Amino acid sequence: MGTLFFFDEEVSLNNNPRVECKPRQVEVLDNHAVPEIVIGPVGEAYNGERATFNNWKQFEDFVEAINNLHSRLKDCNK
């Protein structure tokens, strides 16, 4: 089994003039059963930074944090 992409999008923060944020490509992937997040230049995420989780518990904690953030912010962004 190869690498499976679960999220592959160009993202940026351009709703706040105080923050200069260039567009980036974010990928969330299963790299041979290892969960990874890659953030890099648009069209070249592979040249960016790669986060590989140390263990399954760390990955589960990350997923829980994302879910908590989503729950907190979803009503603010409707």
C-alpha positions, -999 to +999 in steps of 0.1 A: +000+000+000+014+034-009+007+069+004-029+079+007-039+116+009-068+126+031-064+163+027-045+182+001-054+219-001-040+253-006-045+274+025-038+309+037-048+334+063-057+365+044-086+377+066-064+395+090-042+424+077-019+422+106-007+387+096+013+382+065+007+346+055+017+333+021-005+305+006+008+271+016-002+236+005-012+213+034-014+176+031-026+151+056-016+116+046-011+080+054+025+073+044+027+035+046+006+033+079+024+063+094+002+095+098+020+126+085+012+162+079+032+181+053+031+219+048+051+235+020+050+258-010+019+254-032+025+227-057+056+216-039+045+205-005+071+178-006+097+205-003+082+218+029+081+206+065+069+171+075+055+162+108+056+125+116+040+115+149+061+097+175+034+072+184-003+064+180-012+081+212+004+114+201-016+111+168-049+105+187-042+135+209-037+156+178-069+144+162-088+151+195-073+187+196-084+193+160-119+180+168-121+203+199-110+233+179-136+225+152-163+223+178-153+255+194-151+275+162-178+261+140-206+283+153-183+314+149-178+307+112-212+300+099 
